[in-house]
């Protein structure tokens, strides 16, 4: 099989890149380790920056998103029973959209299938070869059968545990990592959201987040120990703990119910450099991970796709390699800013096991300053809605 761009990974970043390339007449093949149903079963964050919305529009995949997504002009931050609002519209003139990552992926699958896009599922033993030469190709197996894709370029959109990053030699890549000493226990419930906007809560008992997927589907999180498992938490125990961490006036409005999904996610900050080696490009979680505080994971993947899509369009359109040569530096410049924001927001909102009384006072002062200072709120709003590409 031959193609211009072989894309490793059939999640949202790989599918978005494939669809955008298709719009510009550039052929691609997507190789996915799991089934379509498995990919669509993943529960992920759903706060979308304007940059991602624009890419979905350019890809021709935005109709359902605009019809069913929720535009948010701000977010709420609480500490104890105090709560203040960061007004995105006033500070930036730009909202975000709440629309589940699963739905983004579903829309992209529909578009690729309608266009006859080639997606190969259940691939195993993927090996990326020849990307340091002019004979790039990918070998893999499906149901025990050996297969090969010859291509001009390879886009690694296969996540943190994929093969793409590890294809770059160890003496070429450098990795930076911070592992956080806690996780997030997340619960999905068929209940109306406690508030029209997201609530990020700092409490003496740890962080909590009140989010939503739609008008009757809510997503809640609480900071928990990495030693916990979802089975350690009954629904009643989860709701009781959430109520201890959010303001009393919000507790009174909280509607609880049976969980339909419950999981624990560890938190880490991770970046690998460079994001390009020869004809191989890394996108999204294959190159970087952010803690979910601030909802930058999918959005940083989208910015990578933006830069790579334009670089390839430029290459195939007029033969220029400027975008390809500059991809890694340009993508990393934005990635590190998103990492900084996610690290800062995490440090402000969570309880750390080694925090001293002084540290707690500084955390409280940071929140009080943010709640009262227009410049600080403007800076947070600019980062939250997404820095420009």
N, C-alpha and C positions, 0 to 999 in steps of 0.2 A: 504494500500500500504506500502511496506517495501523497504528500501534502506540503503546503508551504510552512505551516506552523503546527507542530505537535504540542498539544496542551495536556500536561499530566495533572489530573484532578478534575472531577466533575462537580465541584461545589460552586458557589455563586461567583467566585472570582474567575475560575476557568470558563464557566458558561458565559459570563458577561464578556470576557475577552473574545471568546469564539463568536458571539453574536455581533459584537462591534466590528470584528474583522470581516465577517460576512457582509455587513452593510457596505463595506468598502471594497467588496469583491476579492477578499483575501481568504484563501481556503485554509481550513484547519481540521484536525481530528482531535477529539477529546477522549482520553483514556481514564476511566474511573475504576478504582479498586473494588467498590461495592456496587450494589444495585441502586436503581433510581429510587425505589421505595425506602431503602436505608438512608440515602442522602436526605430525602424529604422528611424523614423521621427525626432528624437532628433538631433539637430545640436550641435556638440561639437568640441573641439580642436583636432588637428591631428598631433602633433609633437611627434614622438615615439622614446624613448630611445632604445639603443642596447639591454638592458635587456628584454624589451617587445618584440623586434623583435625575440630574441632567444627563448622566450616562445612560440611565434606564430609558429616558426619553429618546436619546440618540439611537439606542439599540432597538427602539420600537416596542418596548416592553412596559410602558408606564401607565397604560389605560386603567387596569385594575388597581394598581397602586394608588392612583389619584382618586379613584372612586371609593376605595375602602380604607385607605390610610388616614391617620389622624394627624393633622397639622398642630404642632405645639409651638407656641410663642414664648414659652418660658419653662422653668423648672423650679421646684421647691427644695430648700435645704433646711433641715432642722437639727437642733442640738438641744437635747432635753425636750422641754415643751415650747421652746422658742422656734419660730420658723420664719424664713424670709424667702422672697422670690427673686430669681434672676430673670429679668425680662429680656429675652432674645430680640424681640421686635424693636424695643426701644433702643437697645444698645447696638444692634447690628442691622436691623431692618430685614433679618433673615430668620425664618423658623427652621425647625427640624420636622421630620415626619416619623411617626410611629407606625411601622409596618413590618411584620415579622420577617426575619431572614428566611424562614421556610417558604413564605409567600413570594419573596424575591426570587428564590431558587425555582419555585414552581413556575413562575412567569417566564423565567429564562429557559427552562426546559421546554415549555410550550412553544416558545419562539424558535428554538433550535430544531425542534421536531417539525414544526410547520415549514421551515426552510429546508428540510431534508438534511440537516446537519448530521455529521457522523460522530456518534458517541458510542464508545465500546465499553461495556460494563464487565465487572468481574475479572478484571485484568490482574495477573499475578506476575511475580518475578520481573518487574520492570527494571530495565537497565538502560540508562542514557549513555549513548556512545558517540564519539567523534565530534563533540561540540567544540573541541579545540582545533578542529580542522574544517575543511569544506565538505565533509561527508557526515554530517550529523544524522543520526538515526536512533530509533528507540526499539528495543526488543522487549517482548513480553509473552506471556502465555495466557490463553483462555481455554478453560476446560482441558488443560494438559497440552493443547496445541500451540506450538511455537509460532509467533508472528513477528512482523517487523514493519515499522513505519519509517520511510526515508523522508527527510524534511530539510528545510532551510534553517529553521530555528526551533528551539524547544522552550516552552514556557512552563516553569515549575509552579503549579498552583495546588500542590498536593499536601499542604499543611506541614505542621511542625515535625511529624513523624514520617514524612514522605522521603522518597529517594533523591529528590532534586537537590536539596541543599547539600546532602552528603556526597553528591557527585563532584562538587567543587573540592579540589584537593585540600587537605588539612593545612598545608603550608601556604595556601593562597587565602583561605577564609579566616576571619577572626570573629569570635562570638562573644557577646556581652550579655550577662544575665543577672537578674535579681529575682530570687524566689521569696515570696511573701509567706510569713509564718501562720497563715490561716487560709480558709477557703470560703466559698459562698455556697450555702445550702439554698437551692432554688425550688420553688413549688409553683406549679401551674394549676389553676383552679377555674372552673366555670362559674365565676362570680363577677359582678360588676366591679370595676376598679374603685379603690377607696377615694381617688381624686382624679380630676380631669387631666392633671399633669403629674409627671414623675415626682416622687418624694425621695430624696437622699437623706438618710437619717444617721446622725452621729449620736450615740448614747453611751452611757457608762457601761452598758453590757455588750457593746459592739455595734457595728454598722448594720443598717437595714436599707432595703430599697423597695419601694412600691411602684411597680410598673404595670403595663398592660399590653395585650395583643389586640383586643377589640373591646366593644362595649360590654361584652359578657364573658370575656376571657382575661384573667388577671395573672400577672407573673410577679411573685414576691421573693425576696432574697433576705437571708440573714447571714452575717459573718459567723463562721463556726470553726471548730478545731479541725486540723487536717487528719486527725485520728478518728473523726466521726465518719459514719457511713449513713446513707439515707435511711437504712433500716433502724437506726438508733432514734429516729425522730418520727413519732406518730404525728398525724395531722393535728391533733389537739395540742401536742407539745409545741409544734411549730407556730400555730396561731397564738398561743399564749406568749411565746417568746417575742414574736413580732409585735404584739400589743405593748410589751414592756419597752420597746425601742422607738416607737413613733409617738408624736405628740398626742395628748389625751383627746383633743378635739377630733383628731383623725381616727382614733380608736373607736369613738362613738359611731363613726360612719362605716367602719370596716364590716364587710359582709364575708363571712367565712363559709367554707364548704369542703367537700372531699377533694383531695388532690388527684389530678389525673396524670401528673408526672412529677417526679421528685428526684433531684440529683445534686451532687456536690462537685463543684469545680474548683481546682486549685488556682492560685493566682501567681503569675510570673510576668516579669518584663524581660524581653529577649530581643536581641537584634544580631543579625549576622551581616558582615561586610566582606566582600562586595556583594551586590545583588545581581551581578552579571559575570559570567565566565565564558568567554568565547561566544558561542551561539546559544548559550543557556541563560535564561533570565528567571529570577525568582520573583514570585508575587505573593502577597498576603502572608499567611501564617508560615509558609515555607521559609520566609525571611525574617519575620518579626512577630512577636506576641506582645499584647498589652493586657494589663489587668482590665476586667470589664467595667471598672469605674470610669464613667465618661463615654462608654459605648463607642470606642474607636476601632475595634477589631475589624469589622466588616468595612468600615469607612476607610481605614488605611489600606486595606486590600484594594478598594475601589480606586484610590489615588494611584497605586501601583499600576493597575489596569489602564488608567488614563494615560500615564506616561508611556507605557509599553505599546499600547494601541496606537498612539500618535507616532511613536518612533517607527513602528512597523509600517504604518500607513505612509509615512514620509519615505521610507526605504523603497517600498514597492511602487510608490507614486512617482518619485522623481530620482530615485537612486541614491539619495543622500543617506549617509551613515551617521550623521550628527546626532540624531535622536537616540540611536542605538548606543553610540559611544558615551552619551551623557546620561543614559537611563539610570544607572546605579547611583550616581552622585545626586541627581535630581530627586529620585525617589527617597533616598536616605535622608536628604535634608528635611523633607516633610515628615518622614517617619520619626525622626528623633524629636521633632517638636510635639508630635502626638504622644510619644513615649513620655516626654517631660510632663505634659498635661495629665496623663493618666497616673503617673507616679505621684505628682503633686496632689491630685484630687484624692487618691488612695491614702496618702499620708495624712491628709486633713480629716478624713471621714472614718478611719478604722481605729480600733484599739490594738496596740502592739504589745506583746508580752513583756518587752523590756522597757516600756515607757516609764519614765520617772515622773514624779509630781511636777517637776519643771516642764517636762515634755507635754504633759496634759494641759498645763496652764498656757503653754505656747499654742497648742492646738485650739484651745478655746478662744484665745486672743485672735488667732487667724480667722476663725469663723465669725467672731464679732466684727472684725475689720471688714471681712467680705460682705457681711450683712449691712454695713453702714457706709461703705465707700463706693462711690460711683465708678471710679477708675478701675478698682479691683473687680467690680461686677462686669464692667465692659470687657476687661481682659478675659474673664472666665467665659462670658457669652461668646466672644470671638473664637475661642478655642473649642467650645462645646458645639457650636453650629458648624464648625469646620473651617480651617484655614484655607486660603485659596490654593488652587493647584499651580 
